[in-house]
């Protein structure tokens, strides 16, 4: 016995659903295909692989991978980079960050320095891909992979995966000149490669907005005009414009008046800057550097600055860089001189972006981190000390642990 009513037909691919006469169904608006926000079309912005929030690159690939798995800096966040000593490695990170913004067409705001700082941005490497040093390392890795014939091409998996992602990523900034090019797909570069020995040519003289610190009396905060300028720039720009705020060497006596370090000035400025980031959560990112030689982390002022920042990194350069000898990796094909680390990277705080955590203090359990600055890149990688001189057992174990071509081929 069938329970189906005989006067109602079965639903199929050719059947049409009858329109409902209920008022609730008529009030539901139809979904438009043009609901995409202008931010989705912005250059240099892509969704996070964790939760889909928009992220942008810092210009340093290893720093992007360090930021809680989002593969970039999430929009609406502030990164504070502290540095001890008399070096300016943190300034190199800022130049990479600014150069990436200029290349991607973002609006870059630089506080406290003039146009000469903008003329020192690293130049873009044409056809950025694998540089000469990486090609040598890839050759060494391929030589090490010859354990068995079935594992010979295993090391090329990452390269194939990256090529597939590049081919399947549409270039949202590509404008077709004719109707025949509308269906073309070109790879969109998220993080470019820069050369510190070259200089970046600005596409537009107004691509960088330099905000000076005007001399004021001791009764007025020197950061008041900075907040006013940033507020005006953000409110007058289109919705899809991405802004990058860069503040090099904040509170440095060479750039700021003495009373700028008063808590009523700097703490109020950081509160206002954080308010702008929360007011425009999908348009603004910020990065600033602080010299720890003048302001120690044990002071309450710096503690408050770290609390008001979403992420805090510390660069601790080695006191004698030239005394450290380079480590070498030998193989039958070539000998690669690995770049010696130039300092330690301490991760004090990373933004927590979702309810499962993913940020906080620590570096994800990867151990100590070190940074290396070369001609083309700023690399952050795990750091380990070499065997102590005179420890023959450790040195003998290191030599015996290296497999040669003779004993691995069969």
N, C-alpha and C positions, 0 to 999 in steps of 0.2 A: 504494500500500500504506500503510495507516494504522498508526502506531506507538502509538496510544492503546489502552489495555486496554479490552476491551468490557464488562467487569463493573464499571467505575467511571464514574459519571455526571459530566457537565460541571458545573462550579460556576456557579451563576446567582444572581439576586437572591432566588429562593425556596428555594435549596438551603441546607441547614444544614451547618456544619462539624462533623465528628465530634469528640467529646471525646477528648483524648489521655489515655492511661493511664500516660504517663511520669511519674516522680516529680518531675522538674524543673518540669513544667507545673502540677502540683497545688500546688507550693510558692509559686507567684507570687501575691501578694495582689492582690485586685481593687482598682482605683483608685476611691477614694471621691469623691463630689462635694462633700464637706464638708472637703476638705483645705486650703481657703484659710486662710491665717494671719490672725489678728486684725488685723495691720498693714495688710492689703489693704483693710480696712474703715475705717481711720483717716481722720479728716477732715484736709484740707490736705496729703495725701500722694499723690503720683502717680509712676508709673514714669518713669525717664529715657528720652528718645527715643534715646539712644545705646546703652545696654546694659541698660536695664530696672531699674536699681537704684532704690530708693525715694528720692525727693527731696521737699523742702518749700520753701516760699517764704520769702524774707527780708523780705517786706513791701515791697520795692522792686523794681519790675519790671525796670528797667534793670540792677540789680545781679544779678538772677537770670539775665538773658541774658548777663552777663559771665562767669559761672562755667562755663567750659569746655564750653559747649554742652549742659549738662544741664537748662537752663531752670529752675534752682533749686539749692539747697544740698543736696547728697547727705547723707543721714543718716550719723552717725558721724564728722563732720568739724568742724574748728575753724577759724574765721576770725579773724584778728588785724587790727584796723583801727588804724593809727597816724595821729596828727594833730600837726602842728606849729603853733605859735602859741597864742593865748589863746582861740580860738573853740571851739565844741563841736558842730561838724557831725557828728563821729563819734557823739556822743550822740543826734543825730537819727536816724541809722541804727539805733542800738540800740532806740530807742522804736518805730520802724516794725517792727522785728523782734519786739519784745515784744508790740505790739498785734496783729500778725498771729497770734501764738501764742494770745493770749487769745481772739480771734474764732474761731479754728479749734478751740478746746477743748483745746489742748495744755497741758501742765503747765509753767509758766514759773518759773524759779529766778533770782532777782536777788541778786547778791553785793555786799556792801559798802555799800549804800544802803538807806534806809528806805522806809516807805510813801508819803511825799510824792513820791518819784520815780515810783511807780506811778500816782499820781493825775494825772500830767502826760502820760500816753499820748495820742496823737492820736485824735480821734474818727473813727468810721466814717462814710463818706459814704453816705447812703441811696440805693439804686439805683445803685451805683457803675458807671459806664460811661465815656462820653466826657464830660469836663468842658467848661466853656465855652471855655477856651483851646484845647483840642484841636478843638472844633467850628469855631472860627475858622480854625485851621490846615488842617483838612480842606476848608473852603470855598475857601481859597486854592489848595490842591493841585488841587481840582476845576477851578478857573478856569484853572490852568496846563495842565491836561490837554486843553484844547480845541484841540488841534493839528489833528485831523481827526475826522470823525464816528465812524469805526470805533474810535478810541482813546479816546473820551470816557469810557467806563465802565471803562477799564483800571485806574484808581486805586482802584476799589472792590473789587479782588480780595481784598486782605488782610482787609477788613471782612467780605466774604462767607465767606471761609474761617474766620475766627474765629467767626462766627455758626453755621456748620455744626458746628464742633468743640464749641461750647457746647451746641447742641441734641442732639448725639449723645453727650455725656458724661453718664453717669448720676450722680445724686446719691446716693452710698452712705450718706449720713447721713439720708436721708429715710425716715421711718417712716410707713407708710400707716395711716390711721385706720380704714379699712374695707377689705374684700377688693377692692372695685372700684378702689382706688387703688394696688394692688400693681404694676400694670403701667405706672404713670405714670413719666415721665422728666423731671427738672428739672435745670437746669445747676448744676454744682458750681463754685464760685469758688475758684481756686487762690491768687490774689494780690488782695487787696482794695485799695481806694482809701481813704486817710485824709486828714483835714483837720487841719493843725497848730493851727488856731484853735479847734478844738473839743476836748472831752475825752471819753475813752472811759469808759463806764460798765461797771464790772466785773460780769459776771453772777453771780459768787460772790466773797465777800470772801476766800476761800482760793484763788482762782485763781492768785495769784502768791505764791510762797514766798520771802520776804525772809530772806536769811541774813546776819546782822550779823557784823562783824569785832570780836570781843571783845578787850579789852585784856589782853595776856598779858605775861609777863616776857620779857626778851631771850633767854632760853635756849630758848623754845618758839616754834615757827612759828605765826603768826596764821592760816595756811591749814589747819591741822590740823582744826579744827572745821568748816571749809567742806567738806573732803573727806568727813568723817564724815557730815555732813548730807546731802550729795548721794548718798553710797552708800546711806544708809538710805532715802531717797526713791525711788531707782531700784529697789532690791531689793523694796520693799513695794508698788510700783505694779503694775497688771496688765500683761500682755505687750504688748497693743496700744497702750499709752499712749505718746505722743510727748512728749519733754521738750526744753525749750530753756533753756540755761544762759547767762546774761547777766552779764558782769563789766564795769561801766563804770569807766573811769579807774583801771585797775589800777596799783598802786604810787604813787598820788597821795598826797602827805603829808596832804592833808585827810581821807583815809579810812583810811590804813594807817599803822602805826607805822614809825619809821625803820628798824628792823632787818628789815622785810619785803623790802627790796631786796637783802638778802644772797643770794648764789647758792644757799646751802644751803636757803633758804626758798622763793624764787620758782621756781628750777629744779626742785626736788622737787615743788612744787605743779603745775607744768605737766606733769611726767612722770605724776603721779597723775591729772590731768585727762585726759590723752591715753589713759591706761590705761582709764578709765571709758568713753571714746568707743569704744575698740576692744572693750571687754567687752560693750557694748550697741550694736552697729553699725547696728541698724535702729530705734533708739528715741531717740537723743540727738543734738543739734547744739549748738554753742556759738559764741558771738561775744563778743569782748572788745576793749576799746579801751585804747590806751596813749599818754600824752602824750610826744611827742618833744622838747618843750621842756625837760623835766627829764631825759630819758634819750635820748641821741643814738644813732643807728643804728650809729655807729662803735664803740660799746662792745661788749665781749664778752658782756655780760649780755643785751642786746637781740638780738644775733646768735643766741644760744642760744634765746631766746624765739621768734624767727622760724623756726628750724630745727624746733622742737617744734610749730609751727602748720602746718596743712594749706594755708592760704591767707593771704597777707599783702598788705594794701592800705595805701596811704599817702595821706592827704588833705593837700594843701598849699594853704591858702587864700591868696588874693591879699592883699598888705599893705594896699592901699587899694582897697576894693571900690567906694566911692562915687565914685571918680574915673573909673572905667571907664564910658564912655558906651554906651548900648544900641544895637544894630544894628537896622536896620529893613528890612523886606521890603515893597516897594510893589507894588500891583496895582490894577487898575481897580475891583475890588469893594470892597476894604477894605485897611487898612494895619495890619499886625501888628507890634507891638513885641516882638521876641524877647528872652527873658530873658537877661541877661548872665551869663556864668559867674562863679562865686564862688571857684573854686580848681581846682587840677590834681589828677587822680587818677593815682597811680603804682601799677602792678601789679607787685609784686616777686615774688609767688609765687601760683600757683593749683594746686589739687590735680590730680594725674595719676591718672585713674580707670581707665584701661585700657591695654593693652599698646601701643596705637598712639600713646600720648601724649595730647595734648589739653589739657594743663595746662602747668606749668612757668612760667618767668619770661616776661615780656612780656604783651602784651594782644592777641595774635592778629593782629598786623600791621595794626591799624586806626589806628595813629598815636597822637598824644597824646589823652588823655581829660580832660574837665573835668566838674565837677559843678555843678548849680544847684539850690538849695533854694527852692521857692515855697510857696505856702499849702497846696497839696494834695499835692505830690510832691517826691521827691528824684530828680533825673534825672542820669544819667551819659551823656555823649554826646561824640563827637569834637570836638576843639578845634583851631581855626586862628586865627592872628593876623590882624587887619584890615590893610589897606594902611597903610604909614607915612605920616603927615601930611607933605605936601610932595612925595610921589612921585606926580606928576601922571599919569605913564604907567600906573601900576598902578590908580589911581583911574579913569582914563578907560577902561581895559580892563574894569574891573568894571562900569561903567555901560553900556558897549557890549555886554557879555555878557548883560545882562538883556533878555529878550524881552518885548515889550509885546503887548497884545491886537491892536494894529493890524497888526503885521507877522507874526503867526502865524495869523490867521484868513484863510481863502481860500475 
